[in-house]
Amino acid sequence: MSLQMNTVMLGVEDMNRAKKFYVDGLGCTLDQDLPGFVRLRLGPDAPMLALYEWDAAAKDAGVPAEGSGFRGVSLHFTPDSRDEVDETVQAARAAGGTVVKEPAAAQWGGYYGYFSDPDGHLWKVATAT
């Protein structure tokens, strides 16, 4: 058996806000739009991104819905240039996200920054150049 991820699901508090952030702000393509559930295309060869109402997602998994702070997960986007890192972080800010770490040169030679979406999910945007 080989595990191949095809969708990442994020629990969100406000579906309309989250959909607007990802579609209007970051340019994701709407693939499926149902009450309480949205699926987005991140790119031609990328996994899908699903948005599911927070409480419903917790209930579906059989776990408590409470949670805050760092959740042990960050999503990563690796563009080809520093300019694209800056553009992505700025687009997230303009769309209502929070810049957690401004893009800057990394000790390991690359360039990266972090933002969080309106529900606090962390995104790292980095390039090796």
Contacts in CASP RR format, 6 or more apart in sequence:
PFRMAT RR
TARGET T0000
AUTHOR 0000-0000-0000
METHOD contacts of the structure
MODEL  1
MSLQMNTVMLGVEDMNRAKKFYVDGLGCTLDQDLPGFVRLRLGPDAPMLA
LYEWDAAAKDAGVPAEGSGFRGVSLHFTPDSRDEVDETVQAARAAGGTVV
KEPAAAQWGGYYGYFSDPDGHLWKVATAT
5 47 0 8 1.000
6 47 0 8 1.000
6 48 0 8 1.000
7 39 0 8 1.000
7 47 0 8 1.000
7 48 0 8 1.000
7 49 0 8 1.000
7 50 0 8 1.000
8 47 0 8 1.000
8 48 0 8 1.000
8 49 0 8 1.000
8 50 0 8 1.000
8 75 0 8 1.000
9 49 0 8 1.000
9 50 0 8 1.000
9 51 0 8 1.000
9 52 0 8 1.000
9 57 0 8 1.000
10 18 0 8 1.000
10 49 0 8 1.000
10 50 0 8 1.000
10 51 0 8 1.000
10 52 0 8 1.000
10 117 0 8 1.000
10 119 0 8 1.000
10 121 0 8 1.000
11 51 0 8 1.000
11 52 0 8 1.000
11 53 0 8 1.000
11 54 0 8 1.000
11 57 0 8 1.000
11 119 0 8 1.000
11 121 0 8 1.000
12 18 0 8 1.000
12 51 0 8 1.000
12 52 0 8 1.000
12 53 0 8 1.000
12 54 0 8 1.000
12 118 0 8 1.000
12 119 0 8 1.000
13 53 0 8 1.000
13 54 0 8 1.000
13 118 0 8 1.000
13 119 0 8 1.000
14 118 0 8 1.000
14 119 0 8 1.000
15 36 0 8 1.000
15 38 0 8 1.000
15 51 0 8 1.000
15 53 0 8 1.000
17 118 0 8 1.000
18 38 0 8 1.000
18 51 0 8 1.000
18 117 0 8 1.000
18 118 0 8 1.000
18 119 0 8 1.000
19 30 0 8 1.000
19 33 0 8 1.000
19 38 0 8 1.000
19 51 0 8 1.000
20 95 0 8 1.000
21 92 0 8 1.000
21 95 0 8 1.000
21 96 0 8 1.000
21 97 0 8 1.000
21 117 0 8 1.000
21 118 0 8 1.000
22 28 0 8 1.000
22 40 0 8 1.000
22 49 0 8 1.000
22 51 0 8 1.000
22 117 0 8 1.000
23 29 0 8 1.000
23 30 0 8 1.000
23 40 0 8 1.000
24 95 0 8 1.000
25 91 0 8 1.000
25 92 0 8 1.000
25 94 0 8 1.000
25 95 0 8 1.000
26 88 0 8 1.000
26 91 0 8 1.000
26 92 0 8 1.000
26 95 0 8 1.000
27 91 0 8 1.000
28 40 0 8 1.000
28 41 0 8 1.000
28 42 0 8 1.000
28 49 0 8 1.000
29 40 0 8 1.000
29 41 0 8 1.000
29 43 0 8 1.000
30 38 0 8 1.000
30 39 0 8 1.000
30 40 0 8 1.000
30 41 0 8 1.000
31 39 0 8 1.000
31 40 0 8 1.000
31 41 0 8 1.000
31 48 0 8 1.000
32 38 0 8 1.000
32 39 0 8 1.000
36 52 0 8 1.000
36 53 0 8 1.000
36 56 0 8 1.000
37 50 0 8 1.000
37 51 0 8 1.000
37 52 0 8 1.000
37 53 0 8 1.000
38 50 0 8 1.000
38 51 0 8 1.000
39 48 0 8 1.000
39 49 0 8 1.000
39 50 0 8 1.000
39 51 0 8 1.000
40 48 0 8 1.000
40 49 0 8 1.000
40 50 0 8 1.000
40 51 0 8 1.000
41 48 0 8 1.000
41 49 0 8 1.000
42 48 0 8 1.000
42 49 0 8 1.000
52 60 0 8 1.000
54 65 0 8 1.000
54 119 0 8 1.000
55 65 0 8 1.000
58 64 0 8 1.000
58 65 0 8 1.000
59 65 0 8 1.000
69 120 0 8 1.000
70 122 0 8 1.000
71 121 0 8 1.000
73 121 0 8 1.000
73 122 0 8 1.000
74 114 0 8 1.000
74 122 0 8 1.000
74 123 0 8 1.000
74 124 0 8 1.000
75 121 0 8 1.000
75 122 0 8 1.000
75 123 0 8 1.000
75 124 0 8 1.000
76 123 0 8 1.000
76 124 0 8 1.000
76 125 0 8 1.000
76 126 0 8 1.000
77 88 0 8 1.000
77 123 0 8 1.000
77 124 0 8 1.000
77 125 0 8 1.000
77 126 0 8 1.000
78 125 0 8 1.000
78 126 0 8 1.000
78 127 0 8 1.000
78 128 0 8 1.000
79 85 0 8 1.000
79 88 0 8 1.000
79 125 0 8 1.000
79 127 0 8 1.000
80 127 0 8 1.000
80 129 0 8 1.000
81 127 0 8 1.000
81 129 0 8 1.000
82 103 0 8 1.000
82 111 0 8 1.000
82 127 0 8 1.000
82 129 0 8 1.000
84 127 0 8 1.000
85 103 0 8 1.000
85 111 0 8 1.000
85 112 0 8 1.000
85 113 0 8 1.000
85 125 0 8 1.000
85 126 0 8 1.000
85 127 0 8 1.000
86 103 0 8 1.000
88 125 0 8 1.000
89 99 0 8 1.000
89 102 0 8 1.000
89 103 0 8 1.000
89 113 0 8 1.000
89 115 0 8 1.000
89 125 0 8 1.000
92 99 0 8 1.000
92 115 0 8 1.000
92 117 0 8 1.000
92 123 0 8 1.000
93 99 0 8 1.000
93 115 0 8 1.000
96 118 0 8 1.000
97 115 0 8 1.000
97 116 0 8 1.000
97 117 0 8 1.000
97 118 0 8 1.000
98 115 0 8 1.000
98 116 0 8 1.000
98 120 0 8 1.000
99 113 0 8 1.000
99 114 0 8 1.000
99 115 0 8 1.000
100 113 0 8 1.000
100 114 0 8 1.000
100 115 0 8 1.000
100 116 0 8 1.000
100 122 0 8 1.000
101 112 0 8 1.000
101 113 0 8 1.000
101 114 0 8 1.000
102 113 0 8 1.000
103 111 0 8 1.000
103 112 0 8 1.000
103 113 0 8 1.000
103 125 0 8 1.000
104 111 0 8 1.000
104 112 0 8 1.000
104 113 0 8 1.000
105 111 0 8 1.000
106 112 0 8 1.000
106 126 0 8 1.000
109 128 0 8 1.000
110 126 0 8 1.000
110 127 0 8 1.000
110 128 0 8 1.000
110 129 0 8 1.000
111 126 0 8 1.000
111 127 0 8 1.000
111 129 0 8 1.000
112 124 0 8 1.000
112 125 0 8 1.000
112 126 0 8 1.000
112 127 0 8 1.000
113 124 0 8 1.000
113 125 0 8 1.000
113 126 0 8 1.000
114 122 0 8 1.000
114 123 0 8 1.000
114 124 0 8 1.000
114 125 0 8 1.000
115 122 0 8 1.000
115 123 0 8 1.000
115 125 0 8 1.000
116 122 0 8 1.000
116 123 0 8 1.000
117 123 0 8 1.000
END
